[in-house]
Amino acid sequence: MHIHILGICGTFMGGLAVLAKQLGYQVTGSDANVYPPMSTQLEQQGIGLIEGYDPAQLDPVPDLVVIGNAMSRGNPCVEAVLNQRIPYTSGPQWLLEHVLQERWVLAVAGTHGKTTTAGMLAWILEDCGLNPGFLIGGVPGNFDVSARLGDAPFFVIEADEYDSAFFDKRSKFVHYRPNTLILNNLEFDHADIFDDLGAIQRQFHHLLRMVPGHGRVLTPSQTPALDEVLAMGCWSEVEYVGEQGLWQAQALQADGSQFMVLLDGKKVGEVHWGCMGLHNVHNGLMALAAARHAGVPVIEAIKSLCLFVSPKRRMELKGTVNNISVWDDFAHHPTAIATTLAGLKAQVNAANNAQGGRVLAVLEPRSNTMKMGIHQQPLADSLQLADATYLFRPPGLEWDLEAVATACPEGCVYDDMDSLIAALVSTAKPDDHILVMSNGGFGGIHQRLLTALTQHLEQ
C-alpha cells in the first residue's frame, strides 16, 4: 500500500511517516520547507521527500493521502486529491486506526513541555525493559528516531491540542483515547485557531471524556485553568503533582539539576541529571507518575530518569567557541521563554564563574500566535533575565517589535541574519551563553554563528 504524506516534515507527520514505514507501507511525502532534524531522520529511514506541492507527485496515484494540518484549500496537491477523489485522511485519524487501537496509550498534553515529558516517559519505559512505541514531536535524546512501533502494549504520544486537518478542526489529541493522561499545564496559545482559553479548555474536556474509568489523569495541583477543565467532568482516577499533590519535588540545586522525589510525603529517591530548570523538574515528576501507572517501580524509574538526555532543540548545546556557548531551544511562548532563561541563568550562577558569564537571548517570534501579536505584552517581561536581547523580525510580522526591544535588557531588533550574527560575534565574550529561541529552522543561525565565532577568533 502506497501512502503519500502532505506536510511530511512537520514533527508529527514525520513521526507518522516512520511508523507507516515500519508497518510495511511504501511511504513518500512532500513539504514546502525541509530542514533538520526531521528531514535527516526521514532520509535515514529511506523515505522519499519531494520539495513543494506540484500535483505531478500524485502520479502514479497513491492508495491513500495523509494530509497534514498545515495544508489548506488552495494547495495544489489538496485540490488534486479532492478533484481526483483520491482517498485521504488526517494524520491523527490514521494513527488511531492503524497504530493506537489496541495499545495502552500514555498521552502527554499541555501548553508546554510535551516533547520533553514524552521523551522522559518513553525513555523510562525503554530503560526498564518495556520497549514502548512512541511518537514524539522532536527527536528524543535517548533515541535516534522520533517515532517507532515498539512491541509492548505501551505507546507514548505527544498529545497536541492543535487541529487535525482542514476538514477536521478537532484537536489532534481527541483521536488518541489515552489510558494514562498527563495534563502538564494550560495557557492560551494557538490564537490562529482558538478564540480564547475557554475554547482550548473545551477541547481538553473532550479529551478527558475519552479516558476510561480505570485510566489515570495526572495534573498539576493548584492550576486554575486545568481545575476548571476537570470541573467540567472527569470520570477517571486523578493524581496531583506539585505543591500539596501526591507527587512533590524538593530542589537540591537551584538550577534543577538535582532534586528529591517525594511520593505521598515520603522520600523515594533523588534525581541527578543533565537537565536544567525547575520546569524540567515538573516534567520529570509527571513522567515518573505516568510510568508508575504503567507498572514501573518508582525506584527503577528514578534510576532511568537520571540517564535522560533532552530532545534535540530543547536546550541543546550546539557548540562552544572560545568558551562562548551556543544553545538552541524551541521556546516560542512567553512562559516557555521565561522558564528556559531562568534555568540557564540558574546554571550559570551555580557555576560561580569568576568572569560572571552573561546570557545573550536571541528570539525569532515565528509562531502563528507570535506573528499575530497575541503575546506582545508579556514578551518583554519573559526576557528580563537576559543580559542582552536580540530580536529578529521574521517576514509577515506586523506589530511593533521595537517597543518590545525597548523594554528588554539591551534590546535590539534585526531584519537580516548577517547583521544579527555580526552583532552577536562582536558582543560575545568568553564565558557567555548565546541562547537561540525559535520554533523553526531560523535560517541555520546556530551553525552560521559558530562558524562566524571561529573566524573571528582566528583573525
Summary of the structure (lengths in Angstrom):
residues: 459
radius of gyration: 21.9
end to end distance: 57.1
largest distance: 67.6
contacts: 1630
relative contact order: 0.09
helix: 36%
strand: 24%
